[in-house]
Amino acid sequence: MKKVLVVLAAAAFVMTLPSCKKCSTCKYTYDFLGTQTTYTYPETCGKKKDVEAYEDACAAAATLAGGSCTCDKS
């Protein structure tokens, strides 16, 4: 009976730990015909390397458009 309780307690502990999933929402701002325009990407969640690739893509798009990229992590 003690083994079952230990296993259940361990399982409950593991379930309460935060996941390793990272989320980020990026947007870039640029001038278009004298007007400041902002494009917001949809939120992306996943592994750290996937989120970093998403943020790098925003930075590249902003550079091509002559603007800037900002990302909010959640």
TORDO-166265 format. One record per atom (N, C-alpha, C, CB): x, y, z; atom name; residue number from 1. Coordinates in Angstrom, 2 decimals. Glycine has a CB too. Example, Ala and Ser with C-alpha at 12.3 -4.5 7.8 and 13.67 -1.06 7.14 Angstrom:
+---------+---------+---------+-------+-----+
|       X |       Y |       Z | atome | num |
+---------+---------+---------+-------+-----+
|   13.19 |   -5.69 |    7.80 |     N |   1 |
|   12.30 |   -4.50 |    7.80 |    CA |   1 |
|   13.20 |   -3.30 |    7.80 |     C |   1 |
|   11.31 |   -4.47 |    9.05 |    CB |   1 |
|   12.85 |   -2.25 |    7.08 |     N |   2 |
|   13.67 |   -1.06 |    7.14 |    CA |   2 |
|   12.90 |    0.03 |    7.87 |     C |   2 |
|   14.08 |   -0.60 |    5.72 |    CB |   2 |
+---------+---------+---------+-------+-----+
//
This chain:
+---------+---------+---------+-------+-----+
|       X |       Y |       Z | atome | num |
+---------+---------+---------+-------+-----+
|    0.82 |   -1.19 |    0.00 |     N |   1 |
|    0.00 |    0.00 |    0.00 |    CA |   1 |
|    0.87 |    1.27 |    0.00 |     C |   1 |
|   -0.93 |   -0.01 |    1.21 |    CB |   1 |
|    1.98 |    1.24 |    0.73 |     N |   2 |
|    2.86 |    2.40 |    0.78 |    CA |   2 |
|    3.47 |    2.68 |   -0.59 |     C |   2 |
|    3.96 |    2.19 |    1.81 |    CB |   2 |
|    3.78 |    1.62 |   -1.34 |     N |   3 |
|    4.37 |    1.81 |   -2.67 |    CA |   3 |
|    3.39 |    2.51 |   -3.59 |     C |   3 |
|    4.78 |    0.45 |   -3.27 |    CB |   3 |
|    2.12 |    2.14 |   -3.49 |     N |   4 |
|    1.09 |    2.75 |   -4.33 |    CA |   4 |
|    0.97 |    4.24 |   -3.99 |     C |   4 |
|   -0.27 |    2.04 |   -4.15 |    CB |   4 |
|    0.99 |    4.57 |   -2.71 |     N |   5 |
|    0.90 |    5.97 |   -2.31 |    CA |   5 |
|    2.11 |    6.76 |   -2.77 |     C |   5 |
|    0.76 |    6.07 |   -0.80 |    CB |   5 |
|    3.29 |    6.17 |   -2.70 |     N |   6 |
|    4.50 |    6.85 |   -3.16 |    CA |   6 |
|    4.43 |    7.11 |   -4.66 |     C |   6 |
|    5.76 |    6.01 |   -2.82 |    CB |   6 |
|    3.97 |    6.12 |   -5.41 |     N |   7 |
|    3.85 |    6.28 |   -6.87 |    CA |   7 |
|    2.82 |    7.36 |   -7.19 |     C |   7 |
|    3.45 |    4.94 |   -7.53 |    CB |   7 |
|    1.69 |    7.35 |   -6.51 |     N |   8 |
|    0.67 |    8.37 |   -6.75 |    CA |   8 |
|    1.16 |    9.77 |   -6.37 |     C |   8 |
|   -0.61 |    8.04 |   -5.97 |    CB |   8 |
|    1.89 |    9.86 |   -5.28 |     N |   9 |
|    2.44 |   11.16 |   -4.87 |    CA |   9 |
|    3.46 |   11.66 |   -5.89 |     C |   9 |
|    3.09 |   11.05 |   -3.48 |    CB |   9 |
|    4.30 |   10.76 |   -6.38 |     N |  10 |
|    5.29 |   11.14 |   -7.39 |    CA |  10 |
|    4.61 |   11.59 |   -8.68 |     C |  10 |
|    6.25 |    9.97 |   -7.68 |    CB |  10 |
|    3.56 |   10.88 |   -9.08 |     N |  11 |
|    2.82 |   11.25 |  -10.29 |    CA |  11 |
|    2.17 |   12.62 |  -10.13 |     C |  11 |
|    1.76 |   10.18 |  -10.62 |    CB |  11 |
|    1.60 |   12.88 |   -8.97 |     N |  12 |
|    0.98 |   14.19 |   -8.71 |    CA |  12 |
|    2.03 |   15.30 |   -8.74 |     C |  12 |
|    0.24 |   14.18 |   -7.36 |    CB |  12 |
|    3.20 |   15.03 |   -8.20 |     N |  13 |
|    4.27 |   16.02 |   -8.20 |    CA |  13 |
|    4.71 |   16.35 |   -9.62 |     C |  13 |
|    5.47 |   15.52 |   -7.39 |    CB |  13 |
|    4.87 |   15.33 |  -10.45 |     N |  14 |
|    5.31 |   15.53 |  -11.83 |    CA |  14 |
|    4.27 |   16.33 |  -12.60 |     C |  14 |
|    5.57 |   14.18 |  -12.52 |    CB |  14 |
|    3.00 |   16.08 |  -12.34 |     N |  15 |
|    1.93 |   16.78 |  -13.06 |    CA |  15 |
|    1.89 |   18.27 |  -12.70 |     C |  15 |
|    0.58 |   16.14 |  -12.74 |    CB |  15 |
|    2.36 |   18.63 |  -11.51 |     N |  16 |
|    2.30 |   20.04 |  -11.11 |    CA |  16 |
|    3.51 |   20.84 |  -11.56 |     C |  16 |
|    2.18 |   20.13 |   -9.61 |    CB |  16 |
|    4.53 |   20.19 |  -12.06 |     N |  17 |
|    5.72 |   20.90 |  -12.54 |    CA |  17 |
|    5.38 |   21.68 |  -13.81 |     C |  17 |
|    6.88 |   19.92 |  -12.80 |    CB |  17 |
|    5.99 |   22.83 |  -14.01 |     N |  18 |
|    5.74 |   23.59 |  -15.24 |    CA |  18 |
|    6.34 |   22.85 |  -16.44 |     C |  18 |
|    6.34 |   25.01 |  -15.14 |    CB |  18 |
|    5.68 |   22.99 |  -17.55 |     N |  19 |
|    6.18 |   22.33 |  -18.76 |    CA |  19 |
|    7.34 |   23.12 |  -19.36 |     C |  19 |
|    5.05 |   22.17 |  -19.80 |    CB |  19 |
|    8.05 |   22.50 |  -20.26 |     N |  20 |
|    9.19 |   23.15 |  -20.91 |    CA |  20 |
|    8.75 |   23.89 |  -22.17 |     C |  20 |
|   10.25 |   22.12 |  -21.27 |    CB |  20 |
|    7.47 |   23.98 |  -22.39 |     N |  21 |
|    6.93 |   24.63 |  -23.57 |    CA |  21 |
|    7.04 |   26.15 |  -23.42 |     C |  21 |
|    5.48 |   24.20 |  -23.82 |    CB |  21 |
|    7.60 |   26.79 |  -24.41 |     N |  22 |
|    7.76 |   28.25 |  -24.41 |    CA |  22 |
|    6.78 |   28.84 |  -25.43 |     C |  22 |
|    9.23 |   28.66 |  -24.74 |    CB |  22 |
|    6.30 |   30.03 |  -25.16 |     N |  23 |
|    5.40 |   30.72 |  -26.08 |    CA |  23 |
|    5.91 |   32.13 |  -26.35 |     C |  23 |
|    3.95 |   30.76 |  -25.52 |    CB |  23 |
|    5.62 |   32.63 |  -27.55 |     N |  24 |
|    6.04 |   33.97 |  -27.92 |    CA |  24 |
|    5.08 |   34.54 |  -28.96 |     C |  24 |
|    7.49 |   33.96 |  -28.47 |    CB |  24 |
|    4.84 |   35.83 |  -28.87 |     N |  25 |
|    4.06 |   36.55 |  -29.87 |    CA |  25 |
|    4.92 |   37.69 |  -30.38 |     C |  25 |
|    2.68 |   37.08 |  -29.28 |    CB |  25 |
|    5.14 |   37.73 |  -31.68 |     N |  26 |
|    6.01 |   38.76 |  -32.27 |    CA |  26 |
|    5.21 |   39.67 |  -33.20 |     C |  26 |
|    7.17 |   38.11 |  -33.04 |    CB |  26 |
|    5.70 |   40.90 |  -33.31 |     N |  27 |
|    5.13 |   41.84 |  -34.27 |    CA |  27 |
|    6.25 |   42.71 |  -34.80 |     C |  27 |
|    4.00 |   42.71 |  -33.63 |    CB |  27 |
|    6.10 |   43.11 |  -36.05 |     N |  28 |
|    7.09 |   44.05 |  -36.57 |    CA |  28 |
|    6.39 |   45.28 |  -37.11 |     C |  28 |
|    7.95 |   43.39 |  -37.67 |    CB |  28 |
|    7.08 |   46.39 |  -36.97 |     N |  29 |
|    6.56 |   47.69 |  -37.36 |    CA |  29 |
|    7.46 |   48.28 |  -38.44 |     C |  29 |
|    6.45 |   48.65 |  -36.14 |    CB |  29 |
|    6.83 |   48.86 |  -39.45 |     N |  30 |
|    7.58 |   49.45 |  -40.57 |    CA |  30 |
|    6.78 |   50.60 |  -41.16 |     C |  30 |
|    7.90 |   48.38 |  -41.66 |    CB |  30 |
|    7.44 |   51.46 |  -41.92 |     N |  31 |
|    6.77 |   52.56 |  -42.61 |    CA |  31 |
|    6.30 |   52.10 |  -43.97 |     C |  31 |
|    7.71 |   53.78 |  -42.74 |    CB |  31 |
|    5.04 |   52.40 |  -44.29 |     N |  32 |
|    4.49 |   52.09 |  -45.61 |    CA |  32 |
|    3.78 |   53.33 |  -46.11 |     C |  32 |
|    3.52 |   50.86 |  -45.55 |    CB |  32 |
|    4.35 |   53.94 |  -47.13 |     N |  33 |
|    3.81 |   55.17 |  -47.71 |    CA |  33 |
|    3.59 |   56.25 |  -46.66 |     C |  33 |
|    2.50 |   54.87 |  -48.44 |    CB |  33 |
|    4.57 |   56.40 |  -45.77 |     N |  34 |
|    4.50 |   57.43 |  -44.75 |    CA |  34 |
|    3.65 |   57.09 |  -43.54 |     C |  34 |
|    3.98 |   58.65 |  -45.36 |    CB |  34 |
|    3.08 |   55.91 |  -43.52 |     N |  35 |
|    2.25 |   55.49 |  -42.39 |    CA |  35 |
|    2.92 |   54.34 |  -41.68 |     C |  35 |
|    0.83 |   55.09 |  -42.86 |    CB |  35 |
|    2.96 |   54.41 |  -40.36 |     N |  36 |
|    3.55 |   53.32 |  -39.60 |    CA |  36 |
|    2.56 |   52.16 |  -39.55 |     C |  36 |
|    3.93 |   53.79 |  -38.16 |    CB |  36 |
|    3.01 |   51.00 |  -39.99 |     N |  37 |
|    2.18 |   49.80 |  -40.07 |    CA |  37 |
|    2.77 |   48.72 |  -39.18 |     C |  37 |
|    2.05 |   49.31 |  -41.52 |    CB |  37 |
|    1.90 |   47.96 |  -38.52 |     N |  38 |
|    2.35 |   46.87 |  -37.65 |    CA |  38 |
|    1.71 |   45.57 |  -38.10 |     C |  38 |
|    2.00 |   47.16 |  -36.17 |    CB |  38 |
|    2.54 |   44.55 |  -38.24 |     N |  39 |
|    2.05 |   43.20 |  -38.55 |    CA |  39 |
|    2.30 |   42.33 |  -37.33 |     C |  39 |
|    2.75 |   42.61 |  -39.82 |    CB |  39 |
|    1.26 |   41.68 |  -36.83 |     N |  40 |
|    1.38 |   40.81 |  -35.66 |    CA |  40 |
|    1.28 |   39.36 |  -36.10 |     C |  40 |
|    0.30 |   41.15 |  -34.60 |    CB |  40 |
|    2.29 |   38.59 |  -35.76 |     N |  41 |
|    2.27 |   37.15 |  -36.02 |    CA |  41 |
|    1.40 |   36.46 |  -34.98 |     C |  41 |
|    3.72 |   36.56 |  -36.01 |    CB |  41 |
|    0.81 |   35.32 |  -35.32 |     N |  42 |
|    0.07 |   34.57 |  -34.30 |    CA |  42 |
|    1.03 |   34.00 |  -33.25 |     C |  42 |
|   -0.76 |   33.42 |  -34.95 |    CB |  42 |
|    0.52 |   33.76 |  -32.05 |     N |  43 |
|    1.35 |   33.20 |  -30.98 |    CA |  43 |
|    1.87 |   31.83 |  -31.39 |     C |  43 |
|    0.56 |   33.11 |  -29.66 |    CB |  43 |
|    3.13 |   31.58 |  -31.07 |     N |  44 |
|    3.75 |   30.29 |  -31.34 |    CA |  44 |
|    4.26 |   29.72 |  -30.03 |     C |  44 |
|    4.91 |   30.42 |  -32.38 |    CB |  44 |
|    3.98 |   28.43 |  -29.81 |     N |  45 |
|    4.45 |   27.73 |  -28.62 |    CA |  45 |
|    5.20 |   26.48 |  -29.05 |     C |  45 |
|    3.26 |   27.37 |  -27.68 |    CB |  45 |
|    6.20 |   26.13 |  -28.28 |     N |  46 |
|    6.96 |   24.92 |  -28.58 |    CA |  46 |
|    8.28 |   24.90 |  -27.85 |     C |  46 |
|    7.19 |   24.79 |  -30.07 |    CB |  46 |
|    9.19 |   24.13 |  -28.41 |     N |  47 |
|   10.52 |   24.03 |  -27.82 |    CA |  47 |
|   11.26 |   25.34 |  -28.00 |     C |  47 |
|   11.31 |   22.86 |  -28.45 |    CB |  47 |
|   12.26 |   25.55 |  -27.17 |     N |  48 |
|   13.02 |   26.80 |  -27.19 |    CA |  48 |
|   13.59 |   27.10 |  -28.57 |     C |  48 |
|   14.15 |   26.75 |  -26.17 |    CB |  48 |
|   14.14 |   26.09 |  -29.24 |     N |  49 |
|   14.75 |   26.33 |  -30.56 |    CA |  49 |
|   13.69 |   26.71 |  -31.59 |     C |  49 |
|   15.52 |   25.09 |  -31.03 |    CB |  49 |
|   12.47 |   26.16 |  -31.48 |     N |  50 |
|   11.41 |   26.51 |  -32.41 |    CA |  50 |
|   10.95 |   27.95 |  -32.20 |     C |  50 |
|   10.22 |   25.55 |  -32.25 |    CB |  50 |
|   10.84 |   28.36 |  -30.95 |     N |  51 |
|   10.43 |   29.73 |  -30.64 |    CA |  51 |
|   11.52 |   30.71 |  -31.09 |     C |  51 |
|   10.13 |   29.89 |  -29.13 |    CB |  51 |
|   12.77 |   30.34 |  -30.90 |     N |  52 |
|   13.87 |   31.21 |  -31.36 |    CA |  52 |
|   13.86 |   31.36 |  -32.88 |     C |  52 |
|   15.23 |   30.64 |  -30.89 |    CB |  52 |
|   13.55 |   30.29 |  -33.60 |     N |  53 |
|   13.47 |   30.36 |  -35.07 |    CA |  53 |
|   12.33 |   31.29 |  -35.49 |     C |  53 |
|   13.26 |   28.95 |  -35.67 |    CB |  53 |
|   11.21 |   31.21 |  -34.78 |     N |  54 |
|   10.06 |   32.09 |  -35.03 |    CA |  54 |
|   10.45 |   33.55 |  -34.82 |     C |  54 |
|    8.87 |   31.70 |  -34.11 |    CB |  54 |
|   11.16 |   33.83 |  -33.72 |     N |  55 |
|   11.59 |   35.19 |  -33.43 |    CA |  55 |
|   12.62 |   35.68 |  -34.45 |     C |  55 |
|   12.17 |   35.27 |  -32.02 |    CB |  55 |
|   13.49 |   34.79 |  -34.90 |     N |  56 |
|   14.47 |   35.16 |  -35.94 |    CA |  56 |
|   13.78 |   35.49 |  -37.25 |     C |  56 |
|   15.49 |   34.02 |  -36.14 |    CB |  56 |
|   12.70 |   34.76 |  -37.57 |     N |  57 |
|   11.95 |   35.02 |  -38.80 |    CA |  57 |
|   11.31 |   36.41 |  -38.74 |     C |  57 |
|   10.86 |   33.94 |  -39.02 |    CB |  57 |
|   10.80 |   36.78 |  -37.59 |     N |  58 |
|   10.23 |   38.13 |  -37.42 |    CA |  58 |
|   11.30 |   39.19 |  -37.63 |     C |  58 |
|    9.58 |   38.28 |  -36.03 |    CB |  58 |
|   12.46 |   38.97 |  -37.03 |     N |  59 |
|   13.56 |   39.93 |  -37.16 |    CA |  59 |
|   14.00 |   40.06 |  -38.62 |     C |  59 |
|   14.76 |   39.51 |  -36.29 |    CB |  59 |
|   14.04 |   38.95 |  -39.34 |     N |  60 |
|   14.43 |   38.99 |  -40.76 |    CA |  60 |
|   13.40 |   39.74 |  -41.59 |     C |  60 |
|   14.61 |   37.56 |  -41.30 |    CB |  60 |
|   12.11 |   39.49 |  -41.33 |     N |  61 |
|   11.05 |   40.18 |  -42.07 |    CA |  61 |
|   11.09 |   41.68 |  -41.78 |     C |  61 |
|    9.67 |   39.61 |  -41.70 |    CB |  61 |
|   11.34 |   42.03 |  -40.54 |     N |  62 |
|   11.41 |   43.45 |  -40.18 |    CA |  62 |
|   12.59 |   44.12 |  -40.86 |     C |  62 |
|   11.52 |   43.62 |  -38.66 |    CB |  62 |
|   13.71 |   43.43 |  -40.93 |     N |  63 |
|   14.90 |   43.98 |  -41.59 |    CA |  63 |
|   14.62 |   44.21 |  -43.07 |     C |  63 |
|   16.10 |   43.04 |  -41.41 |    CB |  63 |
|   13.97 |   43.25 |  -43.71 |     N |  64 |
|   13.63 |   43.40 |  -45.14 |    CA |  64 |
|   12.69 |   44.58 |  -45.38 |     C |  64 |
|   13.00 |   42.11 |  -45.67 |    CB |  64 |
|   11.78 |   44.81 |  -44.43 |     N |  65 |
|   10.82 |   45.90 |  -44.58 |    CA |  65 |
|   11.36 |   47.22 |  -44.05 |     C |  65 |
|    9.53 |   45.55 |  -43.86 |    CB |  65 |
|   12.57 |   47.20 |  -43.49 |     N |  66 |
|   13.15 |   48.42 |  -42.95 |    CA |  66 |
|   12.53 |   48.84 |  -41.63 |     C |  66 |
|   13.01 |   49.53 |  -43.94 |    CB |  66 |
|   12.07 |   47.87 |  -40.86 |     N |  67 |
|   11.42 |   48.18 |  -39.59 |    CA |  67 |
|   12.09 |   47.49 |  -38.42 |     C |  67 |
|    9.97 |   47.80 |  -39.63 |    CB |  67 |
|   11.29 |   47.25 |  -37.38 |     N |  68 |
|   11.82 |   46.60 |  -36.19 |    CA |  68 |
|   10.84 |   45.54 |  -35.69 |     C |  68 |
|   12.11 |   47.63 |  -35.08 |    CB |  68 |
|   11.38 |   44.54 |  -35.02 |     N |  69 |
|   10.59 |   43.42 |  -34.50 |    CA |  69 |
|   10.66 |   43.41 |  -32.98 |     C |  69 |
|   11.09 |   42.08 |  -35.08 |    CB |  69 |
|    9.52 |   43.17 |  -32.34 |     N |  70 |
|    9.49 |   42.97 |  -30.89 |    CA |  70 |
|    8.71 |   41.70 |  -30.60 |     C |  70 |
|    8.85 |   44.20 |  -30.16 |    CB |  70 |
|    9.17 |   40.96 |  -29.61 |     N |  71 |
|    8.51 |   39.70 |  -29.23 |    CA |  71 |
|    8.21 |   39.72 |  -27.74 |     C |  71 |
|    9.40 |   38.48 |  -29.59 |    CB |  71 |
|    7.02 |   39.24 |  -27.39 |     N |  72 |
|    6.60 |   39.11 |  -25.99 |    CA |  72 |
|    6.54 |   37.64 |  -25.65 |     C |  72 |
|    5.23 |   39.81 |  -25.74 |    CB |  72 |
|    7.29 |   37.24 |  -24.64 |     N |  73 |
|    7.30 |   35.84 |  -24.23 |    CA |  73 |
|    6.27 |   35.64 |  -23.13 |     C |  73 |
|    8.71 |   35.40 |  -23.74 |    CB |  73 |
|    5.61 |   34.50 |  -23.20 |     N |  74 |
|    4.63 |   34.17 |  -22.17 |    CA |  74 |
|    4.79 |   32.75 |  -21.71 |     C |  74 |
|    3.21 |   34.40 |  -22.67 |    CB |  74 |
+---------+---------+---------+-------+-----+
//
